[in-house]
Amino acid sequence: MTEESKRAGTRQWVGLAVLVLPCVLASMDLSVMFVTLPSLTAVLQPSSSELLWIMDSYGFLLAGLLITMGTLGDRIGRRRVLLAGAAAFGLASALAAFASSPEMLIAARALMGIAGATLAPSTLSLIRNMFHDDRQRATAVGVWTAGFAGGAVVGPIIGGLLLEHFWWGSVFLINVPVMILLLVLGPLLLPEYRDPEPGRFDLLGALLSLVAVLAVIYGVKMAAGHGFGWTPAVWIVAGLVVGALFVRRQRTAVNPMIDLALFRTRRFNVPLLIDALATFAMIGFSLFNWQFMQLVLGMSPFESALWSLPTFLVMPVGIALATAMAPRIGKPNVMVAGLLVAAAGYLALSLIRTDSGIVYLVSALTVVSIGIGGVSAVVTEVILSAAPPERAGAASALAETSAEFGGALGIAVLGSIGTAVYRVQMESKAPAGLSPHELAAAEETLGGAVDTAADLPHHAAEALRAVAFDAFTHEMRIAALASVVLTVGGAILIATMLRTARNRPGTPVSPATSTGQTAQHHGRDQADEPPATTSMS
C-alpha cells in the first residue's frame, strides 16, 4: 500500500464523527451517574452496598464482556456488533429510567453493561481499519479520546438541567436519542470490517473470561468493604484459577479469542496496566467529588455541574498538549509527565478539609484532569498500534477492558474503603441523643446523615452534619493518597520499563516478535519514542 493510498478521505473522517457518538454517550452515562447519586439516594433509598452496586454492575459486566464482544466483532462484523449493541443499550437505558427499586436499577445497569461492551471495542477497531496512516490514526484516536472528555462535559450539564425539572430517571433517557442517531447514520457512513478467516467463535473461552473478571472484581470488592477473609479470598483465587484456564485455552485453541503474542511486548502490556491505574484513580475518586459539592457544600445538581466544567474542559487541553509534545519528547515521556501532573493534583486533594471550599476542590481536580488527559491521548494509540489490523477488535477490547476494569475496581475499592473509613469515624464521633434508627442511617452513608439531620432540631442537626462532613472529607483524603501512590507508581513503571522497549510502536506483533525477536527496521520513528538514552522531562 502506497503512502497516498493509506491516507483517509472525507468518508473516513465523517465516519469518525459517527464513531465518536457512542464514546460521548459512554462518558455522559458515567458522569451523569455521579451527579445523580444524591437525588437517586433520596428517592430509592439504597443501602451503601446497593449504592455501590448501582455504580459497579454496569462497569463489572462491561469489563467482563469487552474481550468477548471485541472478538465477536472481529468474526461477524464490527459494524454489525456496534449497531446491535446500540439498540440494546438504548432499550436498557429506558428500563433504568423507570426503575422503581434499587434492585431493578442494578439489573438495568447490568443490562446496560452487557450492551455497552459492544461499543468501545467496535469503535476503536473500526478506527484501526479506517485509518492506516500512522499520524492520521493517532489524530483519529485523539478525537476518539476527546469524545470521552466532551461527553463528560455535556453529561453533568444535561443531567443537572434534567434533575432541576424532572425525576432522577430522566438522566438515562438522554441515551436513547443518541443511540437512535447512531442506528440511522451507522449503516450509511461506516464500512463493515471482519476477519477474512475468523474461524469458530470460542464460546467456552468467552465464558471463562467473563467468570474470571467478575470473580476477581467481586472478591476485591468484598475484601475492601468487609476486610480480607476467607470468603473474598475464595472468590479472588477462583477468579485467578479460571483466568489461568482461560489463558491455557488461548494457548491451545485453534481459533483463540486473544493473540497472546501481544502480551510479549512491553509496548502492549505496560500501557494496558497504565490505562487501568489511571482510570482506577480518576473514576474511583470521582465517586466523592459530586457528594462533596452537593451534600457538604450544599449545591444543587446543576450548580455542581457548572462548577465541574473547568475540570472537564481542561482535559482536551491535556490531550492537545500531549499530542503536540509526543513527536518531540516521545510518548513514554508524555505519559510520565501526565501521571506526575495528576499525582500533584491528588496530593492537593489529600489536604482537603470541610471548609476548603469549591475553588480549592475544582483547582486540584483541574490539575488531575490535565494530567490524565495527557496520558489518555497517548496510551490508547500506543496499544492500538501494537496490534495487527485483523486483531484490532481484540486489541481494542483489551484496551477498554483495562480501563473499565480499572474504573470498576476504583469505584469498588476506593468506594468501599471510603465507606469503611466513614463508618469508623461516625461510630466514634457521632453526637449523643440519636435514636438507633437515626444513628444507623447516619452511619450508612453521607446522604443518610444529611437526611437524618433534616428532621432533627437545629442544634442537633448542626452537630450531626459537622461530624458527618468531617468523616466524609477524611475518607476523601485517604482516597486521594491512594491515588497519589498509584499515579507515581505508574510513572516509575513507564520510566523503568517502557522507555527501554525496542519494539517499534507501529509494528504489529508477529509470530517472530512473539518469540523474543525484535522487528528489524531502519532508524527510529521520532514520533513514537526517543532513544533510550534521552533524558526524561
Secondary structure as a PSIPRED ss2 file (coil, helix, strand):
# PSIPRED VFORMAT (PSIPRED V4.0)

   1 M C   1.000  0.000  0.000
   2 T C   1.000  0.000  0.000
   3 E H   0.000  1.000  0.000
   4 E H   0.000  1.000  0.000
   5 S H   0.000  1.000  0.000
   6 K H   0.000  1.000  0.000
   7 R C   1.000  0.000  0.000
   8 A C   1.000  0.000  0.000
   9 G C   1.000  0.000  0.000
  10 T H   0.000  1.000  0.000
  11 R H   0.000  1.000  0.000
  12 Q H   0.000  1.000  0.000
  13 W H   0.000  1.000  0.000
  14 V H   0.000  1.000  0.000
  15 G H   0.000  1.000  0.000
  16 L H   0.000  1.000  0.000
  17 A H   0.000  1.000  0.000
  18 V H   0.000  1.000  0.000
  19 L H   0.000  1.000  0.000
  20 V H   0.000  1.000  0.000
  21 L H   0.000  1.000  0.000
  22 P H   0.000  1.000  0.000
  23 C H   0.000  1.000  0.000
  24 V H   0.000  1.000  0.000
  25 L H   0.000  1.000  0.000
  26 A H   0.000  1.000  0.000
  27 S H   0.000  1.000  0.000
  28 M H   0.000  1.000  0.000
  29 D H   0.000  1.000  0.000
  30 L H   0.000  1.000  0.000
  31 S H   0.000  1.000  0.000
  32 V H   0.000  1.000  0.000
  33 M H   0.000  1.000  0.000
  34 F H   0.000  1.000  0.000
  35 V H   0.000  1.000  0.000
  36 T H   0.000  1.000  0.000
  37 L H   0.000  1.000  0.000
  38 P H   0.000  1.000  0.000
  39 S H   0.000  1.000  0.000
  40 L H   0.000  1.000  0.000
  41 T H   0.000  1.000  0.000
  42 A H   0.000  1.000  0.000
  43 V H   0.000  1.000  0.000
  44 L H   0.000  1.000  0.000
  45 Q C   1.000  0.000  0.000
  46 P C   1.000  0.000  0.000
  47 S C   1.000  0.000  0.000
  48 S H   0.000  1.000  0.000
  49 S H   0.000  1.000  0.000
  50 E H   0.000  1.000  0.000
  51 L H   0.000  1.000  0.000
  52 L H   0.000  1.000  0.000
  53 W H   0.000  1.000  0.000
  54 I H   0.000  1.000  0.000
  55 M H   0.000  1.000  0.000
  56 D H   0.000  1.000  0.000
  57 S H   0.000  1.000  0.000
  58 Y H   0.000  1.000  0.000
  59 G H   0.000  1.000  0.000
  60 F H   0.000  1.000  0.000
  61 L H   0.000  1.000  0.000
  62 L H   0.000  1.000  0.000
  63 A H   0.000  1.000  0.000
  64 G H   0.000  1.000  0.000
  65 L H   0.000  1.000  0.000
  66 L H   0.000  1.000  0.000
  67 I H   0.000  1.000  0.000
  68 T H   0.000  1.000  0.000
  69 M H   0.000  1.000  0.000
  70 G H   0.000  1.000  0.000
  71 T H   0.000  1.000  0.000
  72 L H   0.000  1.000  0.000
  73 G H   0.000  1.000  0.000
  74 D H   0.000  1.000  0.000
  75 R H   0.000  1.000  0.000
  76 I H   0.000  1.000  0.000
  77 G C   1.000  0.000  0.000
  78 R H   0.000  1.000  0.000
  79 R H   0.000  1.000  0.000
  80 R H   0.000  1.000  0.000
  81 V H   0.000  1.000  0.000
  82 L H   0.000  1.000  0.000
  83 L H   0.000  1.000  0.000
  84 A H   0.000  1.000  0.000
  85 G H   0.000  1.000  0.000
  86 A H   0.000  1.000  0.000
  87 A H   0.000  1.000  0.000
  88 A H   0.000  1.000  0.000
  89 F H   0.000  1.000  0.000
  90 G H   0.000  1.000  0.000
  91 L H   0.000  1.000  0.000
  92 A H   0.000  1.000  0.000
  93 S H   0.000  1.000  0.000
  94 A H   0.000  1.000  0.000
  95 L H   0.000  1.000  0.000
  96 A H   0.000  1.000  0.000
  97 A H   0.000  1.000  0.000
  98 F C   1.000  0.000  0.000
  99 A C   1.000  0.000  0.000
 100 S C   1.000  0.000  0.000
 101 S C   1.000  0.000  0.000
 102 P H   0.000  1.000  0.000
 103 E H   0.000  1.000  0.000
 104 M H   0.000  1.000  0.000
 105 L H   0.000  1.000  0.000
 106 I H   0.000  1.000  0.000
 107 A H   0.000  1.000  0.000
 108 A H   0.000  1.000  0.000
 109 R H   0.000  1.000  0.000
 110 A H   0.000  1.000  0.000
 111 L H   0.000  1.000  0.000
 112 M H   0.000  1.000  0.000
 113 G H   0.000  1.000  0.000
 114 I H   0.000  1.000  0.000
 115 A H   0.000  1.000  0.000
 116 G H   0.000  1.000  0.000
 117 A C   1.000  0.000  0.000
 118 T C   1.000  0.000  0.000
 119 L H   0.000  1.000  0.000
 120 A H   0.000  1.000  0.000
 121 P H   0.000  1.000  0.000
 122 S H   0.000  1.000  0.000
 123 T H   0.000  1.000  0.000
 124 L H   0.000  1.000  0.000
 125 S H   0.000  1.000  0.000
 126 L H   0.000  1.000  0.000
 127 I H   0.000  1.000  0.000
 128 R H   0.000  1.000  0.000
 129 N H   0.000  1.000  0.000
 130 M H   0.000  1.000  0.000
 131 F C   1.000  0.000  0.000
 132 H C   1.000  0.000  0.000
 133 D C   1.000  0.000  0.000
 134 D H   0.000  1.000  0.000
 135 R H   0.000  1.000  0.000
 136 Q H   0.000  1.000  0.000
 137 R H   0.000  1.000  0.000
 138 A H   0.000  1.000  0.000
 139 T H   0.000  1.000  0.000
 140 A H   0.000  1.000  0.000
 141 V H   0.000  1.000  0.000
 142 G H   0.000  1.000  0.000
 143 V H   0.000  1.000  0.000
 144 W H   0.000  1.000  0.000
 145 T H   0.000  1.000  0.000
 146 A H   0.000  1.000  0.000
 147 G H   0.000  1.000  0.000
 148 F H   0.000  1.000  0.000
 149 A H   0.000  1.000  0.000
 150 G H   0.000  1.000  0.000
 151 G H   0.000  1.000  0.000
 152 A H   0.000  1.000  0.000
 153 V H   0.000  1.000  0.000
 154 V H   0.000  1.000  0.000
 155 G H   0.000  1.000  0.000
 156 P H   0.000  1.000  0.000
 157 I H   0.000  1.000  0.000
 158 I H   0.000  1.000  0.000
 159 G H   0.000  1.000  0.000
 160 G H   0.000  1.000  0.000
 161 L H   0.000  1.000  0.000
 162 L H   0.000  1.000  0.000
 163 L H   0.000  1.000  0.000
 164 E H   0.000  1.000  0.000
 165 H H   0.000  1.000  0.000
 166 F C   1.000  0.000  0.000
 167 W C   1.000  0.000  0.000
 168 W C   1.000  0.000  0.000
 169 G C   1.000  0.000  0.000
 170 S H   0.000  1.000  0.000
 171 V H   0.000  1.000  0.000
 172 F H   0.000  1.000  0.000
 173 L H   0.000  1.000  0.000
 174 I C   1.000  0.000  0.000
 175 N H   0.000  1.000  0.000
 176 V H   0.000  1.000  0.000
 177 P H   0.000  1.000  0.000
 178 V H   0.000  1.000  0.000
 179 M H   0.000  1.000  0.000
 180 I H   0.000  1.000  0.000
 181 L H   0.000  1.000  0.000
 182 L H   0.000  1.000  0.000
 183 L H   0.000  1.000  0.000
 184 V H   0.000  1.000  0.000
 185 L H   0.000  1.000  0.000
 186 G H   0.000  1.000  0.000
 187 P H   0.000  1.000  0.000
 188 L H   0.000  1.000  0.000
 189 L H   0.000  1.000  0.000
 190 L C   1.000  0.000  0.000
 191 P C   1.000  0.000  0.000
 192 E C   1.000  0.000  0.000
 193 Y C   1.000  0.000  0.000
 194 R C   1.000  0.000  0.000
 195 D C   1.000  0.000  0.000
 196 P C   1.000  0.000  0.000
 197 E C   1.000  0.000  0.000
 198 P C   1.000  0.000  0.000
 199 G C   1.000  0.000  0.000
 200 R C   1.000  0.000  0.000
 201 F C   1.000  0.000  0.000
 202 D C   1.000  0.000  0.000
 203 L H   0.000  1.000  0.000
 204 L H   0.000  1.000  0.000
 205 G H   0.000  1.000  0.000
 206 A H   0.000  1.000  0.000
 207 L H   0.000  1.000  0.000
 208 L H   0.000  1.000  0.000
 209 S H   0.000  1.000  0.000
 210 L H   0.000  1.000  0.000
 211 V H   0.000  1.000  0.000
 212 A H   0.000  1.000  0.000
 213 V H   0.000  1.000  0.000
 214 L H   0.000  1.000  0.000
 215 A H   0.000  1.000  0.000
 216 V H   0.000  1.000  0.000
 217 I H   0.000  1.000  0.000
 218 Y H   0.000  1.000  0.000
 219 G H   0.000  1.000  0.000
 220 V H   0.000  1.000  0.000
 221 K H   0.000  1.000  0.000
 222 M H   0.000  1.000  0.000
 223 A H   0.000  1.000  0.000
 224 A H   0.000  1.000  0.000
 225 G H   0.000  1.000  0.000
 226 H H   0.000  1.000  0.000
 227 G C   1.000  0.000  0.000
 228 F C   1.000  0.000  0.000
 229 G C   1.000  0.000  0.000
 230 W H   0.000  1.000  0.000
 231 T H   0.000  1.000  0.000
 232 P H   0.000  1.000  0.000
 233 A H   0.000  1.000  0.000
 234 V H   0.000  1.000  0.000
 235 W H   0.000  1.000  0.000
 236 I H   0.000  1.000  0.000
 237 V H   0.000  1.000  0.000
 238 A H   0.000  1.000  0.000
 239 G H   0.000  1.000  0.000
 240 L H   0.000  1.000  0.000
 241 V H   0.000  1.000  0.000
 242 V H   0.000  1.000  0.000
 243 G H   0.000  1.000  0.000
 244 A H   0.000  1.000  0.000
 245 L H   0.000  1.000  0.000
 246 F H   0.000  1.000  0.000
 247 V H   0.000  1.000  0.000
 248 R H   0.000  1.000  0.000
 249 R H   0.000  1.000  0.000
 250 Q H   0.000  1.000  0.000
 251 R H   0.000  1.000  0.000
 252 T H   0.000  1.000  0.000
 253 A C   1.000  0.000  0.000
 254 V C   1.000  0.000  0.000
 255 N C   1.000  0.000  0.000
 256 P C   1.000  0.000  0.000
 257 M C   1.000  0.000  0.000
 258 I C   1.000  0.000  0.000
 259 D C   1.000  0.000  0.000
 260 L H   0.000  1.000  0.000
 261 A H   0.000  1.000  0.000
 262 L H   0.000  1.000  0.000
 263 F H   0.000  1.000  0.000
 264 R H   0.000  1.000  0.000
 265 T C   1.000  0.000  0.000
 266 R H   0.000  1.000  0.000
 267 R H   0.000  1.000  0.000
 268 F H   0.000  1.000  0.000
 269 N H   0.000  1.000  0.000
 270 V H   0.000  1.000  0.000
 271 P H   0.000  1.000  0.000
 272 L H   0.000  1.000  0.000
 273 L H   0.000  1.000  0.000
 274 I H   0.000  1.000  0.000
 275 D H   0.000  1.000  0.000
 276 A H   0.000  1.000  0.000
 277 L H   0.000  1.000  0.000
 278 A H   0.000  1.000  0.000
 279 T H   0.000  1.000  0.000
 280 F H   0.000  1.000  0.000
 281 A H   0.000  1.000  0.000
 282 M H   0.000  1.000  0.000
 283 I H   0.000  1.000  0.000
 284 G H   0.000  1.000  0.000
 285 F H   0.000  1.000  0.000
 286 S H   0.000  1.000  0.000
 287 L H   0.000  1.000  0.000
 288 F H   0.000  1.000  0.000
 289 N H   0.000  1.000  0.000
 290 W H   0.000  1.000  0.000
 291 Q H   0.000  1.000  0.000
 292 F H   0.000  1.000  0.000
 293 M H   0.000  1.000  0.000
 294 Q H   0.000  1.000  0.000
 295 L H   0.000  1.000  0.000
 296 V H   0.000  1.000  0.000
 297 L C   1.000  0.000  0.000
 298 G C   1.000  0.000  0.000
 299 M C   1.000  0.000  0.000
 300 S C   1.000  0.000  0.000
 301 P H   0.000  1.000  0.000
 302 F H   0.000  1.000  0.000
 303 E H   0.000  1.000  0.000
 304 S H   0.000  1.000  0.000
 305 A H   0.000  1.000  0.000
 306 L H   0.000  1.000  0.000
 307 W H   0.000  1.000  0.000
 308 S H   0.000  1.000  0.000
 309 L H   0.000  1.000  0.000
 310 P H   0.000  1.000  0.000
 311 T H   0.000  1.000  0.000
 312 F H   0.000  1.000  0.000
 313 L H   0.000  1.000  0.000
 314 V H   0.000  1.000  0.000
 315 M H   0.000  1.000  0.000
 316 P H   0.000  1.000  0.000
 317 V H   0.000  1.000  0.000
 318 G H   0.000  1.000  0.000
 319 I H   0.000  1.000  0.000
 320 A H   0.000  1.000  0.000
 321 L H   0.000  1.000  0.000
 322 A H   0.000  1.000  0.000
 323 T H   0.000  1.000  0.000
 324 A H   0.000  1.000  0.000
 325 M H   0.000  1.000  0.000
 326 A H   0.000  1.000  0.000
 327 P H   0.000  1.000  0.000
 328 R H   0.000  1.000  0.000
 329 I H   0.000  1.000  0.000
 330 G C   1.000  0.000  0.000
 331 K H   0.000  1.000  0.000
 332 P H   0.000  1.000  0.000
 333 N H   0.000  1.000  0.000
 334 V H   0.000  1.000  0.000
 335 M H   0.000  1.000  0.000
 336 V H   0.000  1.000  0.000
 337 A H   0.000  1.000  0.000
 338 G H   0.000  1.000  0.000
 339 L H   0.000  1.000  0.000
 340 L H   0.000  1.000  0.000
 341 V H   0.000  1.000  0.000
 342 A H   0.000  1.000  0.000
 343 A H   0.000  1.000  0.000
 344 A H   0.000  1.000  0.000
 345 G H   0.000  1.000  0.000
 346 Y H   0.000  1.000  0.000
 347 L H   0.000  1.000  0.000
 348 A H   0.000  1.000  0.000
 349 L H   0.000  1.000  0.000
 350 S C   1.000  0.000  0.000
 351 L C   1.000  0.000  0.000
 352 I C   1.000  0.000  0.000
 353 R C   1.000  0.000  0.000
 354 T C   1.000  0.000  0.000
 355 D C   1.000  0.000  0.000
 356 S C   1.000  0.000  0.000
 357 G C   1.000  0.000  0.000
 358 I H   0.000  1.000  0.000
 359 V H   0.000  1.000  0.000
 360 Y H   0.000  1.000  0.000
 361 L H   0.000  1.000  0.000
 362 V H   0.000  1.000  0.000
 363 S H   0.000  1.000  0.000
 364 A H   0.000  1.000  0.000
 365 L H   0.000  1.000  0.000
 366 T H   0.000  1.000  0.000
 367 V H   0.000  1.000  0.000
 368 V H   0.000  1.000  0.000
 369 S H   0.000  1.000  0.000
 370 I H   0.000  1.000  0.000
 371 G H   0.000  1.000  0.000
 372 I H   0.000  1.000  0.000
 373 G H   0.000  1.000  0.000
 374 G H   0.000  1.000  0.000
 375 V H   0.000  1.000  0.000
 376 S H   0.000  1.000  0.000
 377 A H   0.000  1.000  0.000
 378 V H   0.000  1.000  0.000
 379 V H   0.000  1.000  0.000
 380 T H   0.000  1.000  0.000
 381 E H   0.000  1.000  0.000
 382 V H   0.000  1.000  0.000
 383 I H   0.000  1.000  0.000
 384 L H   0.000  1.000  0.000
 385 S H   0.000  1.000  0.000
 386 A C   1.000  0.000  0.000
 387 A C   1.000  0.000  0.000
 388 P C   1.000  0.000  0.000
 389 P H   0.000  1.000  0.000
 390 E H   0.000  1.000  0.000
 391 R H   0.000  1.000  0.000
 392 A H   0.000  1.000  0.000
 393 G H   0.000  1.000  0.000
 394 A H   0.000  1.000  0.000
 395 A H   0.000  1.000  0.000
 396 S H   0.000  1.000  0.000
 397 A H   0.000  1.000  0.000
 398 L H   0.000  1.000  0.000
 399 A H   0.000  1.000  0.000
 400 E H   0.000  1.000  0.000
 401 T H   0.000  1.000  0.000
 402 S H   0.000  1.000  0.000
 403 A H   0.000  1.000  0.000
 404 E H   0.000  1.000  0.000
 405 F H   0.000  1.000  0.000
 406 G H   0.000  1.000  0.000
 407 G H   0.000  1.000  0.000
 408 A H   0.000  1.000  0.000
 409 L H   0.000  1.000  0.000
 410 G H   0.000  1.000  0.000
 411 I H   0.000  1.000  0.000
 412 A H   0.000  1.000  0.000
 413 V H   0.000  1.000  0.000
 414 L H   0.000  1.000  0.000
 415 G H   0.000  1.000  0.000
 416 S H   0.000  1.000  0.000
 417 I H   0.000  1.000  0.000
 418 G H   0.000  1.000  0.000
 419 T H   0.000  1.000  0.000
 420 A H   0.000  1.000  0.000
 421 V H   0.000  1.000  0.000
 422 Y H   0.000  1.000  0.000
 423 R H   0.000  1.000  0.000
 424 V H   0.000  1.000  0.000
 425 Q H   0.000  1.000  0.000
 426 M H   0.000  1.000  0.000
 427 E H   0.000  1.000  0.000
 428 S H   0.000  1.000  0.000
 429 K H   0.000  1.000  0.000
 430 A C   1.000  0.000  0.000
 431 P C   1.000  0.000  0.000
 432 A C   1.000  0.000  0.000
 433 G C   1.000  0.000  0.000
 434 L C   1.000  0.000  0.000
 435 S C   1.000  0.000  0.000
 436 P H   0.000  1.000  0.000
 437 H H   0.000  1.000  0.000
 438 E H   0.000  1.000  0.000
 439 L H   0.000  1.000  0.000
 440 A H   0.000  1.000  0.000
 441 A H   0.000  1.000  0.000
 442 A H   0.000  1.000  0.000
 443 E H   0.000  1.000  0.000
 444 E H   0.000  1.000  0.000
 445 T C   1.000  0.000  0.000
 446 L H   0.000  1.000  0.000
 447 G H   0.000  1.000  0.000
 448 G H   0.000  1.000  0.000
 449 A H   0.000  1.000  0.000
 450 V H   0.000  1.000  0.000
 451 D H   0.000  1.000  0.000
 452 T H   0.000  1.000  0.000
 453 A H   0.000  1.000  0.000
 454 A H   0.000  1.000  0.000
 455 D C   1.000  0.000  0.000
 456 L C   1.000  0.000  0.000
 457 P C   1.000  0.000  0.000
 458 H H   0.000  1.000  0.000
 459 H H   0.000  1.000  0.000
 460 A H   0.000  1.000  0.000
 461 A H   0.000  1.000  0.000
 462 E H   0.000  1.000  0.000
 463 A H   0.000  1.000  0.000
 464 L H   0.000  1.000  0.000
 465 R H   0.000  1.000  0.000
 466 A H   0.000  1.000  0.000
 467 V H   0.000  1.000  0.000
 468 A H   0.000  1.000  0.000
 469 F H   0.000  1.000  0.000
 470 D H   0.000  1.000  0.000
 471 A H   0.000  1.000  0.000
 472 F H   0.000  1.000  0.000
 473 T H   0.000  1.000  0.000
 474 H H   0.000  1.000  0.000
 475 E H   0.000  1.000  0.000
 476 M H   0.000  1.000  0.000
 477 R H   0.000  1.000  0.000
 478 I H   0.000  1.000  0.000
 479 A H   0.000  1.000  0.000
 480 A H   0.000  1.000  0.000
 481 L H   0.000  1.000  0.000
 482 A H   0.000  1.000  0.000
 483 S H   0.000  1.000  0.000
 484 V H   0.000  1.000  0.000
 485 V H   0.000  1.000  0.000
 486 L H   0.000  1.000  0.000
 487 T H   0.000  1.000  0.000
 488 V H   0.000  1.000  0.000
 489 G H   0.000  1.000  0.000
 490 G H   0.000  1.000  0.000
 491 A H   0.000  1.000  0.000
 492 I H   0.000  1.000  0.000
 493 L H   0.000  1.000  0.000
 494 I H   0.000  1.000  0.000
 495 A H   0.000  1.000  0.000
 496 T H   0.000  1.000  0.000
 497 M C   1.000  0.000  0.000
 498 L H   0.000  1.000  0.000
 499 R H   0.000  1.000  0.000
 500 T H   0.000  1.000  0.000
 501 A C   1.000  0.000  0.000
 502 R C   1.000  0.000  0.000
 503 N C   1.000  0.000  0.000
 504 R C   1.000  0.000  0.000
 505 P C   1.000  0.000  0.000
 506 G C   1.000  0.000  0.000
 507 T C   1.000  0.000  0.000
 508 P C   1.000  0.000  0.000
 509 V C   1.000  0.000  0.000
 510 S C   1.000  0.000  0.000
 511 P H   0.000  1.000  0.000
 512 A H   0.000  1.000  0.000
 513 T H   0.000  1.000  0.000
 514 S H   0.000  1.000  0.000
 515 T C   1.000  0.000  0.000
 516 G C   1.000  0.000  0.000
 517 Q C   1.000  0.000  0.000
 518 T C   1.000  0.000  0.000
 519 A C   1.000  0.000  0.000
 520 Q C   1.000  0.000  0.000
 521 H C   1.000  0.000  0.000
 522 H C   1.000  0.000  0.000
 523 G C   1.000  0.000  0.000
 524 R C   1.000  0.000  0.000
 525 D C   1.000  0.000  0.000
 526 Q C   1.000  0.000  0.000
 527 A C   1.000  0.000  0.000
 528 D C   1.000  0.000  0.000
 529 E C   1.000  0.000  0.000
 530 P C   1.000  0.000  0.000
 531 P C   1.000  0.000  0.000
 532 A C   1.000  0.000  0.000
 533 T C   1.000  0.000  0.000
 534 T C   1.000  0.000  0.000
 535 S C   1.000  0.000  0.000
 536 M C   1.000  0.000  0.000
 537 S C   1.000  0.000  0.000
